[in-house]
Amino acid sequence: MAKSKFSENLIKLKCQECKRFNYYTRKKKSLDRKLEFNKYCKWCKKRTIHKEAKK
């Protein structure tokens, strides 16, 4: 079986306004910085910054 370039651990993305966990994603093992995306939050009803959070 081919080796996956993503780690098996999922990470949570947390809205920076309402502090809720809205998304899950995977991250490359070699990436050291924390992920940050501009995504839609269904509780805030607008696009907000979502940052990687601890499990």
DSSP file (Angstrom, degrees, kcal/mol; ACC not computed):
  #  RESIDUE AA STRUCTURE BP1 BP2  ACC     N-H-->O    O-->H-N    N-H-->O    O-->H-N    TCO  KAPPA ALPHA  PHI   PSI    X-CA   Y-CA   Z-CA
    1    1 A M              0   0    0      0, 0.0     2,-0.1     0, 0.0     0, 0.0   0.000 360.0 360.0 360.0 140.2    0.0    0.0    0.0
    2    2 A A        -     0   0    0      1,-0.1     2,-0.4     0, 0.0     0, 0.0  -0.352 360.0-109.2 -70.3 147.8    1.3    3.5   -0.9
    3    3 A K        -     0   0    0     -2,-0.1     2,-0.2     1,-0.1    -1,-0.1  -0.631  31.8-126.3 -80.2 130.5    2.4    5.7    1.9
    4    4 A S        -     0   0    0     -2,-0.4     4,-0.1     1,-0.1    -1,-0.1  -0.504   2.9-145.8 -77.1 142.9    0.1    8.7    2.6
    5    5 A K  S    S+     0   0    0     -2,-0.2    24,-0.5     2,-0.1     2,-0.3   0.490  81.0  73.6 -86.1  -2.5    1.5   12.2    2.6
    6    6 A F  E    S-A   28   0A   0     22,-0.2    22,-0.2    23,-0.1    -2,-0.1  -0.830  86.8-113.4-109.0 150.1   -0.9   13.2    5.3
    7    7 A S  E     -     0   0A   0     20,-1.5    20,-0.1    -2,-0.3    -2,-0.1  -0.344  21.1-123.4 -74.0 162.4   -0.8   12.3    9.0
    8    8 A E  E    S+     0   0A   0     18,-0.1     2,-0.4    -4,-0.1    -1,-0.1   0.624  84.1  97.2 -81.0 -13.3   -3.5   10.1   10.4
    9    9 A N  E     -     0   0A   0     18,-0.1    18,-0.5     1,-0.0     2,-0.2  -0.627  66.9-143.1 -82.8 130.8   -4.4   12.7   13.0
   10   10 A L  E     -A   26   0A   0     -2,-0.4     2,-0.4    16,-0.1    16,-0.2  -0.619  11.6-150.8 -85.2 150.2   -7.2   15.0   12.4
   11   11 A I  E     -A   25   0A   0     14,-2.9    14,-2.1    -2,-0.2     2,-0.3  -0.927  10.2-129.5-119.9 150.7   -7.1   18.6   13.5
   12   12 A K  E     -AB  24  53A   0     41,-0.8    41,-2.2    -2,-0.4     2,-0.5  -0.739  10.1-145.3 -97.3 144.8  -10.0   20.8   14.5
   13   13 A L  E     -AB  23  52A   0     10,-2.9     9,-1.8    -2,-0.3    10,-1.3  -0.954  17.6-159.3-110.3 128.2  -10.6   24.3   13.1
   14   14 A K  E     -AB  21  51A   0     37,-3.1    37,-2.2    -2,-0.5     7,-0.2  -0.898  18.7-119.8-114.9 132.4  -12.1   26.7   15.6
   15   15 A C  E  >  - B   0  50A   0      5,-2.7     4,-0.9    -2,-0.4    35,-0.2  -0.460  16.2-146.7 -66.1 135.9  -14.0   30.0   14.8
   16   16 A Q  T  4 S+     0   0    0     33,-2.1    -1,-0.1    -2,-0.2    34,-0.1   0.582  92.2  45.8 -84.6  -9.2  -12.2   33.0   16.3
   17   17 A E  T  4 S+     0   0    0     32,-0.2    -1,-0.1     3,-0.1    33,-0.0   0.884 128.1  19.0 -95.8 -53.1  -15.4   34.9   17.0
   18   18 A C  T  4 S-     0   0    0      2,-0.1    -2,-0.1     0, 0.0    -3,-0.0   0.553  94.3-132.6 -97.0  -8.2  -17.8   32.4   18.5
   19   19 A K     <  +     0   0    0     -4,-0.9     2,-0.3     1,-0.2    -3,-0.1   0.759  56.4 140.3  65.0  28.7  -15.1   29.9   19.6
   20   20 A R        -     0   0    0      1,-0.0    -5,-2.7     0, 0.0     2,-0.6  -0.749  57.8-117.0-101.9 151.8  -16.9   26.8   18.2
   21   21 A F  E     +A   14   0A   0     -2,-0.3    -7,-0.2    -7,-0.2     3,-0.1  -0.782  44.6 157.0 -86.9 118.2  -15.4   23.9   16.3
   22   22 A N  E     +     0   0A   0     -9,-1.8     2,-0.3    -2,-0.6    -1,-0.2   0.707  53.2  35.0-113.4 -29.5  -16.8   23.9   12.8
   23   23 A Y  E     -A   13   0A   0    -10,-1.3   -10,-2.9    16,-0.0     2,-0.4  -0.912  52.9-156.8-133.8 154.1  -14.4   22.0   10.6
   24   24 A Y  E     +A   12   0A   0     -2,-0.3     2,-0.3   -12,-0.2   -12,-0.2  -0.971  24.1 159.6-125.0 144.8  -11.9   19.1   10.6
   25   25 A T  E     -A   11   0A   0    -14,-2.1   -14,-2.9    -2,-0.4     2,-0.3  -0.918  33.4-112.7-151.2 175.8   -9.0   18.7    8.3
   26   26 A R  E     -A   10   0A   0     -2,-0.3     2,-0.4   -16,-0.2   -16,-0.1  -0.835  24.2-155.6-114.6 156.3   -5.7   16.9    7.9
   27   27 A K  E     -     0   0A   0    -18,-0.5   -20,-1.5    -2,-0.3   -18,-0.1  -0.976  25.1-103.5-133.8 145.1   -2.2   18.4    7.9
   28   28 A K  E >   -A    6   0A   0     -2,-0.4     3,-0.9   -22,-0.2   -22,-0.2  -0.367  27.8-128.8 -62.9 144.5    1.1   17.3    6.5
   29   29 A K  T 3  S+     0   0    0    -24,-0.5    -1,-0.1     1,-0.2   -23,-0.1   0.839 106.6  56.1 -63.6 -33.3    3.5   15.9    9.1
   30   30 A S  T 3  S+     0   0    0      2,-0.0     2,-0.6     0, 0.0    -1,-0.2   0.613  83.0  98.5 -78.6 -11.5    6.3   18.2    7.9
   31   31 A L    <   +     0   0    0     -3,-0.9    -4,-0.0     1,-0.2     0, 0.0  -0.676  46.1 178.0 -82.2 119.3    4.2   21.5    8.3
   32   32 A D        +     0   0    0     -2,-0.6    -1,-0.2     2,-0.1     2,-0.1   0.755  51.8  82.4 -94.2 -27.2    5.2   23.1   11.7
   33   33 A R  S    S-     0   0    0      1,-0.1     2,-0.2     0, 0.0    -2,-0.0  -0.344  86.1-101.1 -79.3 161.7    3.1   26.2   11.7
   34   34 A K        -     0   0    0      1,-0.1     2,-0.1    18,-0.1    -1,-0.1  -0.583  38.1-115.7 -81.4 143.2   -0.6   26.3   12.7
   35   35 A L        -     0   0    0     -2,-0.2    17,-2.2    18,-0.0     2,-0.3  -0.473  30.4-175.2 -79.1 149.0   -3.2   26.4   10.0
   36   36 A E  E     +C   51   0A   0     15,-0.2     2,-0.3    -2,-0.1    15,-0.2  -0.959   5.2 175.2-147.4 125.4   -5.5   29.4    9.5
   37   37 A F  E     -C   50   0A   0     13,-2.8    13,-3.6    -2,-0.3     2,-0.8  -0.921  33.5-128.1-130.1 154.0   -8.4   29.6    7.0
   38   38 A N  E     +C   49   0A   0     -2,-0.3     2,-0.3    11,-0.2    11,-0.2  -0.894  51.2 157.3 -99.9 103.6  -11.1   32.1    6.2
   39   39 A K  E     -C   48   0A   0      9,-2.2     9,-2.9    -2,-0.8     2,-0.4  -0.802  45.8 -92.3-128.8 165.0  -14.3   29.9    6.2
   40   40 A Y  E     -C   47   0A   0     -2,-0.3     2,-0.6     7,-0.3     7,-0.2  -0.624  31.3-153.9 -80.5 132.1  -18.0   30.2    6.7
   41   41 A C  E  >> -C   46   0A   0      5,-2.4     4,-1.8    -2,-0.4     5,-1.0  -0.932   4.6-157.0-106.4 121.6  -19.3   29.8   10.3
   42   42 A K  T  45S+     0   0    0     -2,-0.6    -1,-0.1     1,-0.2     5,-0.0   0.708  93.6  49.4 -73.9 -18.2  -22.9   28.6   10.4
   43   43 A W  T  45S+     0   0    0      1,-0.1    -1,-0.2     3,-0.1    -2,-0.0   0.856 118.1  37.1 -85.3 -38.7  -23.4   30.1   13.9
   44   44 A C  T  45S-     0   0    0      2,-0.2    -2,-0.2     4,-0.0    -1,-0.1   0.710 100.0-139.9 -80.5 -21.1  -22.0   33.5   13.2
   45   45 A K  T  <5 +     0   0    0     -4,-1.8     2,-0.3     1,-0.2    -3,-0.2   0.849  69.7  76.7  60.4  39.2  -23.6   33.4    9.7
   46   46 A K  E   <S- C   0  41A   0     -5,-1.0    -5,-2.4    -7,-0.1     2,-0.5  -0.967  92.1 -80.5-160.8 170.6  -20.6   35.0    8.0
   47   47 A R  E     + C   0  40A   0     -2,-0.3     2,-0.3    -7,-0.2    -7,-0.3  -0.685  56.0 165.2 -81.5 126.0  -17.0   34.2    6.9
   48   48 A T  E     - C   0  39A   0     -9,-2.9    -9,-2.2    -2,-0.5     2,-0.4  -0.859  42.9 -85.8-134.5 168.6  -14.6   34.3    9.8
   49   49 A I  E     - C   0  38A   0     -2,-0.3   -33,-2.1   -11,-0.2     2,-0.5  -0.641  38.4-162.9 -78.4 131.4  -11.0   33.2   10.5
   50   50 A H  E     -BC  15  37A   0    -13,-3.6   -13,-2.8    -2,-0.4     2,-0.3  -0.978   8.7-167.7-117.4 123.7  -10.8   29.6   11.6
   51   51 A K  E     -BC  14  36A   0    -37,-2.2   -37,-3.1    -2,-0.5   -15,-0.2  -0.779  30.6 -94.2-112.6 156.1   -7.5   28.5   13.3
   52   52 A E  E     -B   13   0A   0    -17,-2.2     2,-0.3    -2,-0.3   -39,-0.2  -0.423  47.3-170.3 -64.4 137.3   -6.1   25.1   14.2
   53   53 A A  E     -B   12   0A   0    -41,-2.2   -41,-0.8    -2,-0.1     2,-0.1  -0.874  25.6 -97.1-128.8 161.5   -7.0   24.1   17.8
   54   54 A K              0   0    0     -2,-0.3   -43,-0.0     1,-0.1    -1,-0.0  -0.385 360.0 360.0 -72.7 156.0   -5.9   21.4   20.2
   55   55 A K              0   0    0     -2,-0.1    -1,-0.1   -45,-0.1   -44,-0.0   0.466 360.0 360.0 -78.2 360.0   -8.1   18.3   20.5
